Amino acid sequence: MLNLVLIHGAWHGAWCWDKLVPYLNNIDKINLIIPDYSQITSSINDSFIEAYVNGILKTIQTQKKSDKFVLVGHSLGGILITKLLQQLLNIQQLIYIAGFIPEPGMSLSDCAQEDTAVDISPCFKFSNNCIGLNPANAAEYFYNTCNKPDIEYALSKLTVQPIAAFNEKIVYDLDQLKRQKLIYLACQHDRAVSFAYQKQMQEKVSAKLITLGSCHSPFLSMPQSLAKILVENIAIC
């Protein structure tokens, strides 16, 4: 059995995959796993990234040890699947959807500063050491190719994220990552992470590039097409 693990990005939760799931359910030999770390509010050893990874591991640890895993990470989820590579056995493939792949020792905030083609700070709102998104203009950056009902649904579900999670320096083995089978789904109309910066991260790890005609949220704007691309590009054993 192949476990397809869908890992959401910052401010989102397992709900963000709801439109995608019907197109992936009931596919022979694929078991969907959809962790949700959005409610984790305390760190482990001062690391929220570690807390998120541990939460994801708890969700998937009930699977058979012989089963294989394909990890799909959106945005911040890209960092999490990169970290999971060091801790989860039988990973067959990593798939990034506009996912962050920092250089070892960099943080997500460092990546955002490198990506000079976009600036999403106008939609930030800060409170109690957390950062959230202002619904008044978040749609412009995250859902610009989505329809109105999906935008309204997403805006109603967004959560806050600890600021510390964005500033953590990410440590991992870049050579180990490059040896893995990698696919990068780059979103051409993304206003949260520029298409150019996505390609820069993809090239750094020599991942297979697939371009999506979508905003930052293809799981909402083009779920059927995204599901087709995922199924066509994973090796089902």
N, C-alpha and C positions, 0 to 999 in steps of 0.2 A: 504493500500500500504506500502511496506517495502522499505525504502530508503537505498541503499548500497552506502556508502560514501568511496571513495578511496583517501587516503591522502598520497602524495609522501614524500620522504625523502630529506635530504640536497642535494644541487647541482642539483637536478632534478626538474621536473615540471609535469604538467598533462600529457605531452607527454609520460611519461614512462609507462603509462597504455595502450598505443595504441594497442599493440598486444593482450592484455587481453580482451579489451572491446568487440570485435566481439563475443567472447564466452559467454559473459554475457548479451548482448543485446537481447531483445525480449523474455526474460524469464518472464513468467507470474507472476505478483504481485511483481516484482522487478523494482525499479526505480534507475538507476545509477546516482550518483552525483560525479563529479570529480573536486574538488577545485584546484586552483593553487596559491600558496603563493610565488612563486619564484621571482615575481617582486616587492614584498614588501621590500622597502629599508630603511624605517624609523620605529623607535620603538614607542611604546605607553608606556608612563611613564617609559622610559628607558628599556622597555622589548620587545625584538623582538618576543619572544614566545607568549606574549599577542597579539602582532600585527598579528602574523600568525593565532592564534586562532580566533581573531575577523574577519579576512579576510575570514576564512573558514565559520564562522557563517553567514556572509553576503551572501555567496554563497548558503547556504542551508535554510535560513530563509523564503524563499518563499513557502516552503512545508507546507502542512496542519498540523495544530497542533496535529491532531489525528494520523498522520502517525508515524510509528516507524522507528528507525534508527539502522543500523549495521555499525559501524565504522571500517575501515581497515586502519592500519597505518604501513607504511614501514620505518624502521630505525628511523630517527628523527621524522617521523610521529607517531611513537609509543608514544613519549612524548606528541604530540599534541592531540591524541585521549584520553590519560589519563587526560589531562587538560580539554578537551571538556566534559568529564563525569560530571564535576561540573557545566557546563553552558547550556547543551542541554537536554531538556526533552525528554522522550520516547526513550532513548537509550536501545535497546534490547540486544546488544552484542558488545564486542570489540574483534577485531582480529588483532594480531600483526604479521607482517612479518619481521622477524629479527629486531624487533622493540625494541627501548630502553625503559626501565622502571626503571628510577633512583629511588633510595631510596629518600623519601621526604627530601629536603634540599641539594640534590646532583645535579650536572650539567651533561650534556652529556660528557663534558671533563673529569669529575670525573669518569664516567663509562668507558671511553676509557682508563684511567690510570689503572683501576681495571682489564681490559681485557688484561692481560699480554701475552696472547697467540698470539696476532697479534699486528702489528705496521704499520699503514698506512701512517705515517708521510712522508715517501719518495715520496709520490705522491702529497704532498701539495705544493701550491704556494701562496704566500702572497702579497697583494697589497691593499693600502688604507683601512686598518682596515677590510679587507675581506680575506677570504680564498677560494681558488679554487682548482681544481684538474688538475694535469699535464697529458695531454692526452698520453704522451709518456709511462707512466706506470700505469695509473689509471685502465686500463683493467685488469691488473694482480690482483687487489684487489677487483674490483666490478663486473666484467663480465667474470670471468675465465671459466664458463661453457656455455657461449653464443657463437653463431656463428659470423663470421667476419662481415657480413653486419650489424647485430644488434649492435655489438660493435662500429663500425664506426658511426652508426646513433646516438647512445647514446653519444659518445665522442663529436660529433658535436653540441649537444644540452645542454651540461652541463653549469651551471651558477656558479657564485660565491655566497658565503654565508657570512654574517657579523660574524666576530669572536665572537662578544659579545653573539650571539645566543647560541654558544656552551658552554659559561661560565656561563650562567644564572642558578641560583639555582632554582630547580623546587619544588614548594609547592603544595601538594595535600593531600587528605585524603586516606591513604593506606587501611584503613579498608573498606571504601566505595568501593574502587577498587576491593578488594577481594570478596565483596558481589556480584559483577557483573558477568555475564556470560562471561568468557574469553577463548580465544583460542590463542595459540602461535604456529606459523608456523616457525620452526627453520630450517635454511638452512645449510645442512650438509657440503657443500664444500665452505662455506663462508670464505673469507680471509679479510673481512672488520670488521666483528664482529664474533668472534670465536664461533663455535658451542657450546663449553663448557660454554661460558659466556651467550649465548642465553638461554641455559637450566637453568643456574643459575637464570636468571631473571624470566623465566617461573615458576620455582619452588617457587620463593619468593612470587608470587601472586596466586599460585595454579591453574594456567591456564591449560586447556587441551593441551597436546603437540602433534603436528603433525610434523613429520620430512619430509623435502623436500630434494631430491637429487639435490640440486642446489647451485649456487653461491649466492652472496648477492642480485641478481636481477632475481628472478624467474619469474617476469612478462615479462621478455625478453627471458629467457632460457627455460621456460616450461609453457607458457601461458595457453594452453589448459588444462593441468593437474592442474594448479593452479585454474583455473576457476571451474573445477569439484570439487575440494576440498572445495572451498568457498561455492558453491551451496549446497553441501552435508552436510555442517556443520553449515548452518544458518537455523533458524526456520522461514519459510515464513508463515506469518499469514494472 
